[in-house]
Amino acid sequence: MNEIKIFSPATIANLSCGFDVLGVCLDNIGDEMVVRKSSQRGVRITRIEGADLPLETERNVSGVAALALLEEVDTDFGFEIEIYKKIKAGSGIGSSAASSAGAVFGINALLGHPFSAKELVKFAMQGEKLASGSAHADNVAPALLGGFTLVRSYDPLDIIKIESPSEIYATVIHPQIELKTSDARSVLKQHITLKSAITQWGNVGGLVAGLYTHDYELIGRSLHDEIVEPIRSVLIPGFDRIKKTAKDQGALGSGISGSGPSIFALSRGKETADKVAHAMCAVYDEINLPYEIHVSKINDDGIKILSTQ
Ligand code: HSE
């Protein structure tokens, strides 16, 4: 195989209670990338469409992730990467993660799979580090593994893929403002009270248990965040109204997608997810704020191969 074309999906990180540890992979929103072998050693980004991003390897998240992988293997050839961005930067649905994960997935495939999907996470995290200053794995893990994922530990890295029911759909509304992850992280407090921690880890456990046991009520009441959401939500126009509307329309729960400004809701079944989408749009229509809306089933496979040569 000399060339691979892939679909690299958008992801929702945090899922309210699981800041930096929980994430889920979306199905119909994502970038396309082409990775091909080249006789010239190293990594070159040869084309970027759909976004104004640096072509220089060391300044591009996919380039940095690719270089991290290549530090651990010996090859006498190199790689070219083409990126066709559909996920907007600063949208909160894992734009940098899609590029980072896609690059290492493509190179790993062209090398004959020396690494497992879980092993690729640490390379893709280097792209996240370049993008936001923090090597968080809660977007790249679901992009690479599919479904819902939990980062049980960062040191050593321990990623768990969580079994989940097939009826869950995500609704994501993206108000057309850009919120940099680094900025959305800089406003956070470095210390929390024991009381908040107890609430938060109770909900993380509840969400994971609800996913495994297909207990939708439990999933819904666990989608709660009293540490990060109260601080970040003030940066997102109409957040409280969108969240309330989602619940009123039957969503299991709702919160900030990743570091925002996108807002997500999880619902049982597509019909409810569509109703939630409709109602969310009405809120932004009323305040005249442009947005993009997505309804997606959960993508259990992660990155998909579109073609190979
Ligand atoms: N966990 C990260 C954050 C996700 O919330 O900053 C960024 O997409």
Boltz pocket constraint, residues with backbone or C-beta under 6 A from the ligand:
constraints:
  - pocket:
      binder: B
      contacts: [[A, 13], [A, 14], [A, 18], [A, 19], [A, 20], [A, 21], [A, 92], [A, 94], [A, 136], [A, 138], [A, 139], [A, 181], [A, 184], [A, 185], [A, 257], [A, 258], [A, 259]]
      max_distance: 6.0
